[in-house]
Amino acid sequence: MDTLDNIKTFLAVVRAGSFSAASREMDLVPSVITKRINQLEHRLKATLFIRSTRKLELTDTGERYYPRFLNIVKEVEDAFRDVATAQSRIEDHLRIKCPTTLTTMYFGKIFTSFQKAYPGVRLDLVLMDRSVNPVEEGFDIAIGALPSSYTNVSDLPLCQMPRSVVAAKSYLDVHGEPNHPRDLLNHHCLSFIATGNSWFFNGPSGSININVHPTLSVNDSLVLLEAVREGLGVAILPRHIAQPDIDRASIEPILTDFPVADLWVKALVPENRLNNPAVDAALNWLKAATQPLPPWER
């Protein structure tokens, strides 16, 4: 985009007849105009203007590039105009399910920016942490991170969600640190309702499944984090939620030799909605916002 701005500045200088006139036309200080022209000349490895105290003239190179740059800018502007026109023509009503914490922290912004770009699309954004069958419950897209699949529904992966087992130092000082997942049976465990009370770990000898008996169950990760901070027990949290507290040493990762499996944030879409223009636009928007880096790494 810097190069395009530099090209537009070059065209403005030619049109206005001087650097100072171009700066007034573009509402920029003259030094910015000079810098952009210098950058463009450096990129082309050629001089575009003959500068003198009396007037400004194009060099042979400038004369040669002028019509080409006019066409480039026109094509780019036409392309953006075509995209904007296509976006404004899409009209539909989408019902989308998304997890509560994920939406309030990240996906709410993603969907509001989508609706701004596609003003003809009306959104019903329903915050819900359990897995839903979008066909049975009438959703066009269901965002989730649970490993649930349904008949006649396509699973479209968006981004990986690593998790960590964590506890506060105040809790560990009183109750000790578990050395093996089975030690959790003698600890206060804090559970995320949607993922259940069966906790799966990857050990040196294979998978380990522990059925915990939680002292607290909640369907919001931020509430779960607060419970961990207060020293109420051990929990499994998404790493992007736990990491700021880990960095501040207010909570600690434990059982690091027995990692829990990462989750994948995905979009569940009824197969009969995959070719819908509004659904397709929303899915492309989600992919752009979550790939190659998830929103919490941006």
C-alpha positions as CSV (number, residue, x, y, z in Angstrom):
1,M,0.0,0.0,0.0
2,D,3.0,2.4,0.5
3,T,3.9,2.0,-3.1
4,L,0.3,2.8,-4.2
5,D,0.3,5.9,-2.0
6,N,3.6,7.0,-3.6
7,I,2.2,6.4,-7.1
8,K,-0.9,8.5,-6.2
9,T,1.3,11.2,-4.9
10,F,3.3,11.2,-8.1
11,L,0.1,11.6,-10.1
12,A,-1.0,14.5,-7.8
13,V,2.3,16.3,-8.3
14,V,2.0,16.0,-12.1
15,R,-1.7,17.1,-12.0
16,A,-1.0,20.1,-9.6
17,G,2.3,21.1,-11.2
18,S,4.3,21.4,-8.1
19,F,5.1,19.7,-4.8
20,S,3.6,22.5,-2.7
21,A,0.3,22.5,-4.8
22,A,0.1,18.7,-4.5
23,S,0.6,18.9,-0.7
24,R,-2.4,21.3,-0.5
25,E,-4.5,19.1,-2.7
26,M,-3.7,16.0,-0.7
27,D,-3.8,17.9,2.7
28,L,-0.3,16.7,3.5
29,V,2.8,18.6,4.6
30,P,5.3,19.2,1.8
31,S,7.9,16.9,3.4
32,V,5.6,13.9,3.1
33,I,5.1,14.6,-0.6
34,T,8.9,14.8,-1.1
35,K,9.5,11.7,0.9
36,R,6.9,9.7,-1.1
37,I,8.4,10.8,-4.5
38,N,11.9,10.0,-3.2
39,Q,10.7,6.5,-2.2
40,L,9.1,5.9,-5.6
41,E,12.2,7.1,-7.4
42,H,14.3,4.8,-5.2
43,R,12.0,1.9,-6.0
44,L,12.2,2.6,-9.7
45,K,15.9,3.4,-9.6
46,A,15.2,6.4,-11.8
47,T,14.5,10.1,-11.5
48,L,10.9,11.1,-12.3
49,F,11.1,14.9,-12.1
50,I,13.5,17.6,-13.2
51,R,13.5,20.0,-10.3
52,S,14.3,23.7,-10.8
53,T,13.4,27.0,-9.1
54,R,11.3,28.0,-12.1
55,K,9.2,24.9,-12.8
56,L,8.8,21.2,-12.4
57,E,9.1,18.9,-15.5
58,L,8.9,15.2,-16.0
59,T,11.9,13.3,-17.1
60,D,11.7,10.8,-20.0
61,T,11.2,8.1,-17.4
62,G,8.5,10.1,-15.7
63,E,6.7,10.6,-19.0
64,R,6.9,6.9,-19.7
65,Y,5.5,5.9,-16.3
66,Y,2.8,8.5,-16.1
67,P,0.2,6.8,-18.3
68,R,1.0,3.4,-16.8
69,F,0.6,4.7,-13.2
70,L,-2.8,6.2,-14.2
71,N,-4.0,2.8,-15.4
72,I,-2.7,1.1,-12.3
73,V,-4.5,3.4,-9.9
74,K,-7.7,3.2,-12.0
75,E,-7.6,-0.6,-11.9
76,V,-7.0,-0.7,-8.1
77,E,-9.8,1.8,-7.5
78,D,-12.2,-0.1,-9.8
79,A,-11.3,-3.4,-8.0
80,F,-12.1,-1.9,-4.6
81,R,-15.3,-0.3,-6.0
82,D,-16.4,-3.7,-7.4
83,V,-15.8,-5.4,-4.0
84,A,-17.7,-2.7,-2.2
85,T,-20.6,-3.0,-4.7
86,A,-20.7,-6.8,-4.4
87,Q,-20.7,-6.5,-0.6
88,S,-23.5,-4.0,-0.5
89,R,-25.6,-6.2,-2.8
90,I,-25.5,-9.2,-0.4
91,E,-28.7,-9.1,1.7
92,D,-29.6,-11.9,4.1
93,H,-30.3,-12.7,7.7
94,L,-27.7,-14.9,9.5
95,R,-28.2,-16.6,12.8
96,I,-24.8,-17.4,14.4
97,K,-23.9,-19.2,17.6
98,C,-20.6,-18.3,19.3
99,P,-19.0,-19.1,22.7
100,T,-19.5,-16.3,25.3
101,T,-15.9,-15.6,26.3
102,L,-14.5,-16.0,22.8
103,T,-17.1,-13.5,21.5
104,T,-16.6,-10.9,24.2
105,M,-12.8,-11.0,23.9
106,Y,-12.4,-11.5,20.1
107,F,-15.2,-12.7,17.8
108,G,-17.5,-9.8,18.7
109,K,-15.1,-7.4,17.0
110,I,-14.8,-9.8,14.1
111,F,-18.5,-10.0,13.5
112,T,-19.2,-6.2,14.0
113,S,-16.5,-5.4,11.4
114,F,-18.1,-8.0,9.1
115,Q,-21.5,-6.3,9.4
116,K,-19.9,-2.9,8.8
117,A,-18.4,-4.3,5.5
118,Y,-21.7,-6.1,4.6
119,P,-24.4,-3.7,5.7
120,G,-27.1,-5.7,3.9
121,V,-26.5,-8.7,6.2
122,R,-28.5,-8.8,9.4
123,L,-27.0,-10.8,12.2
124,D,-28.4,-12.6,15.2
125,L,-25.4,-13.4,17.3
126,V,-26.3,-15.9,20.1
127,L,-23.7,-16.4,22.9
128,M,-23.8,-20.0,24.0
129,D,-21.0,-22.3,25.4
130,R,-22.5,-25.7,24.7
131,S,-22.1,-27.5,21.4
132,V,-25.2,-27.2,19.1
133,N,-26.4,-28.9,16.0
134,P,-26.9,-25.9,13.7
135,V,-29.4,-27.9,11.6
136,E,-31.7,-28.8,14.6
137,E,-31.4,-25.4,16.3
138,G,-31.7,-23.2,13.3
139,F,-28.2,-21.6,13.0
140,D,-26.5,-20.7,9.8
141,I,-23.0,-20.9,11.5
142,A,-22.1,-22.4,14.9
143,I,-18.7,-21.4,16.2
144,G,-17.3,-23.7,18.8
145,A,-14.2,-25.5,20.1
146,L,-15.7,-28.8,21.2
147,P,-15.0,-32.0,19.2
148,S,-18.6,-32.5,18.3
149,S,-19.8,-33.4,14.8
150,Y,-23.2,-33.8,13.3
151,T,-24.9,-35.3,10.3
152,N,-25.3,-33.0,7.3
153,V,-23.0,-30.4,8.9
154,S,-19.6,-29.4,7.7
155,D,-16.8,-28.8,10.2
156,L,-14.5,-25.9,9.0
157,P,-11.4,-25.5,11.2
158,L,-10.5,-21.9,12.0
159,C,-7.6,-21.9,14.5
160,Q,-5.9,-23.9,17.2
161,M,-6.6,-23.2,20.9
162,P,-3.9,-24.6,23.2
163,R,-4.8,-25.2,26.8
164,S,-2.9,-25.4,30.1
165,V,-3.5,-26.9,33.6
166,V,-3.1,-24.1,36.1
167,A,-3.3,-23.3,39.8
168,A,-2.5,-20.3,42.0
169,K,0.7,-20.4,44.1
170,S,-1.5,-19.8,47.2
171,Y,-3.4,-23.0,46.4
172,L,-0.3,-25.0,45.8
173,D,1.3,-23.8,49.0
174,V,-1.5,-25.2,51.0
175,H,-2.4,-28.4,49.0
176,G,0.9,-29.2,47.3
177,E,1.5,-29.6,43.6
178,P,0.2,-32.7,41.8
179,N,2.9,-34.7,40.1
180,H,0.5,-37.0,38.1
181,P,-3.0,-36.5,36.7
182,R,-4.3,-39.2,39.1
183,D,-3.2,-36.9,42.0
184,L,-6.0,-34.6,40.9
185,L,-8.5,-36.9,42.6
186,N,-7.2,-35.5,45.9
187,H,-7.3,-31.9,44.8
188,H,-10.0,-29.2,44.4
189,C,-10.8,-29.1,40.7
190,L,-12.5,-26.3,38.9
191,S,-14.4,-27.4,35.8
192,F,-15.6,-25.8,32.6
193,I,-19.1,-27.1,32.1
194,A,-19.0,-27.4,28.3
195,T,-15.9,-29.7,28.3
196,G,-17.2,-31.8,31.2
197,N,-15.5,-33.5,34.2
198,S,-13.5,-36.1,32.2
199,W,-10.0,-34.6,31.8
200,F,-7.7,-36.2,29.2
201,F,-3.9,-35.9,29.4
202,N,-1.1,-37.1,27.1
203,G,1.5,-38.9,29.2
204,P,4.8,-40.6,28.3
205,S,3.0,-44.0,28.1
206,G,-0.1,-42.7,26.3
207,S,-3.4,-41.1,27.0
208,I,-4.7,-40.7,30.6
209,N,-8.3,-40.1,31.5
210,I,-9.3,-38.7,34.9
211,N,-12.8,-38.2,36.1
212,V,-12.6,-35.2,38.5
213,H,-15.2,-34.2,41.1
214,P,-15.2,-30.4,40.8
215,T,-15.9,-28.1,43.7
216,L,-16.9,-25.4,41.1
217,S,-18.3,-25.8,37.6
218,V,-18.9,-22.8,35.4
219,N,-19.6,-22.1,31.8
220,D,-17.4,-19.0,31.4
221,S,-13.6,-19.1,31.2
222,L,-13.0,-15.7,32.7
223,V,-15.0,-16.7,35.8
224,L,-12.9,-19.9,35.9
225,L,-9.7,-17.8,35.7
226,E,-10.9,-15.7,38.6
227,A,-11.6,-18.8,40.7
228,V,-8.0,-20.0,40.0
229,R,-6.6,-16.6,40.9
230,E,-8.4,-16.8,44.3
231,G,-6.7,-20.1,45.0
232,L,-9.9,-22.2,44.8
233,G,-8.3,-25.0,42.9
234,V,-6.9,-26.5,39.7
235,A,-8.4,-25.8,36.3
236,I,-7.8,-26.3,32.6
237,L,-7.9,-23.0,30.8
238,P,-7.2,-21.8,27.2
239,R,-3.6,-20.6,27.1
240,H,-4.4,-17.2,25.7
241,I,-6.6,-16.6,28.7
242,A,-4.2,-17.9,31.3
243,Q,-1.0,-16.6,29.9
244,P,-1.1,-13.0,31.1
245,D,-1.6,-14.3,34.7
246,I,1.2,-16.9,34.2
247,D,3.5,-14.1,33.0
248,R,2.7,-12.1,36.2
249,A,3.2,-15.2,38.3
250,S,-0.2,-14.9,39.8
251,I,-1.0,-18.5,38.6
252,E,1.3,-21.3,37.5
253,P,1.2,-24.0,34.9
254,I,1.3,-27.5,36.4
255,L,1.5,-31.1,35.2
256,T,3.6,-29.8,32.3
257,D,4.8,-33.4,31.6
258,F,1.2,-34.4,31.0
259,P,-0.2,-31.8,28.5
260,V,-3.9,-31.7,27.8
261,A,-5.0,-31.8,24.2
262,D,-5.4,-28.6,22.3
263,L,-8.8,-27.6,21.0
264,W,-9.7,-26.3,17.6
265,V,-12.0,-23.4,17.1
266,K,-14.2,-24.3,14.1
267,A,-17.3,-23.3,12.3
268,L,-20.1,-25.8,12.0
269,V,-22.2,-25.1,8.9
270,P,-25.3,-26.9,7.6
271,E,-24.3,-28.4,4.2
272,N,-27.4,-26.8,2.5
273,R,-26.1,-23.3,3.6
274,L,-22.5,-23.7,2.3
275,N,-23.3,-22.0,-1.1
276,N,-25.2,-19.1,0.4
277,P,-23.5,-15.8,-0.5
278,A,-23.9,-14.3,3.0
279,V,-22.7,-17.5,4.7
280,D,-19.7,-17.7,2.3
281,A,-18.8,-14.1,2.9
282,A,-19.0,-14.6,6.7
283,L,-16.8,-17.8,6.5
284,N,-14.2,-16.0,4.4
285,W,-14.2,-13.1,6.9
286,L,-13.7,-15.6,9.8
287,K,-10.8,-17.3,8.0
288,A,-9.1,-14.0,7.3
289,A,-9.5,-13.0,11.0
290,T,-8.2,-16.3,12.4
291,Q,-5.6,-17.5,9.9
292,P,-2.6,-17.9,9.8
293,L,-2.6,-16.4,13.3
294,P,-5.5,-16.7,15.7
295,P,-6.8,-13.3,17.0
296,W,-5.2,-13.6,20.4
297,E,-1.7,-13.8,18.7
298,R,-2.2,-10.6,16.7
